[in-house]
Amino acid sequence: MKFHLVYLIIALILLNTSCSKEKEKISIIEEENLEMQMIKAYNEGLKELERGDPVYAAKKFNEAELLYPQSIWAPRAALMASYSYFSFLYYSDAVLELEKFLDKYKNHPRRDYAYYLLALSHYDQIIDETKDLNEILKAKKYFKIIIQRYPDTEFAIDSRYKLELIEELLASKEMYLARYYVEREKWIPAINRFKKVAEDYDETIYIEEALHRLVELHYKIGLIDESKKYAVLLGYNYQSSKWYEETYKVLNKDYVKISKNKNKAKEDSIIKKFKDLLK
C-alpha cells in the first residue's frame, strides 16, 4: 500500500514538472511573438516616417510600445513617436508625447534628449516675442533643466546658447512695452519697464538704451538726482556708447521734451534675426 502511495506522489511530481515546463515553453513562445510583433510595428513606423507620414508613423511607434512595454524598445518607440511629430512641426503632439515619456520612464538614459526635444518644441513655436510669452517661458524652463541636470552633454551647450537668445527676447518684450508707454506719455509705467531691463536683463543688448531712457524719463519728471544716478551707471560701464552721448546731451543742456516719432516703421521681430543665426 505504501509503495502505491510513493508511485502516486512521483507521478504527481512528474506531471507538475511537465506542466510547469509546458507553461514556461508557452510563455516563451508568447513573449517571442510579442517581440516580433513589436519589431514589426517599430519598423513600419520607421518606413512611414521616411515616407513623410508622421501621424501614422507615431501611431505605429505607440503600437510598438504598447505591444511589449517591458522591452527596452518600448521607451525608444515612445521617443520615436515624439520625434515623428517634432520633425514635421506637429509641436503640440510632440509636447504631449514627450511629457508622457518623461512621466513614465523616470530612469531612462535618454531623458536628456527628451527634455531637449521638449524645450525645442516650445522654442520653435516662438514667432513674435511680444505675443508668445508662454512658449518663451516654457522653453526657458526646460533649457534650464537640461543645463542643471545634464551639464556635460551636447544638449547643454546648445541650451546655454538658446537661453541667451531667450533673455534677449524677454528683454525686447520689456523694451517694446516701455516704448509703448512712452508714446502715450505714461512715464511711470515706462520707467518700471526700463528698470526691469536694467535689473533683470543687464547682459542683453538692450541694457545701454534702458539706462539712457531711465536718465531721460527721470529728468523729464523732475527727479534729477535719480537721473544722474543712472547716468553715472551708464557712463561707468558704457562710456563709449552712443547712448552715453545721448545721456550727456540730456544732462548738459536745456532738455525740453522727449522726442516722439509715431511714424517710425516697426522694427523687425528680434526672433527672426536670431533664428537666421541658427540656419
Secondary structure, DSSP 8 states (H G I E B T S, - for coil): -HHHHHHHHHHHHHHHHHHHHHHHHHHHHHHHHHHHHHHHHHHHHHHHHHHT-HHHHHHHHHHHHHHSTTSTHHHHHHHHHHHHHHHTT-HHHHHHHHHHHHHH-TT-TTHHHHHHHHHHHHHTT---TTT-HHHHHHHHHHHHHHHHH-TTSHHHHHHHHHHHHHHHHHHHHHHHHHHHHHHTT-HHHHHHHHHHHHHH-TTSTTHHHHHHHHHHHHHHTT-HHHHHHHHHHHHHHHTTSHHHHHHHHHHSS--------TT------HHHHHHHHH-
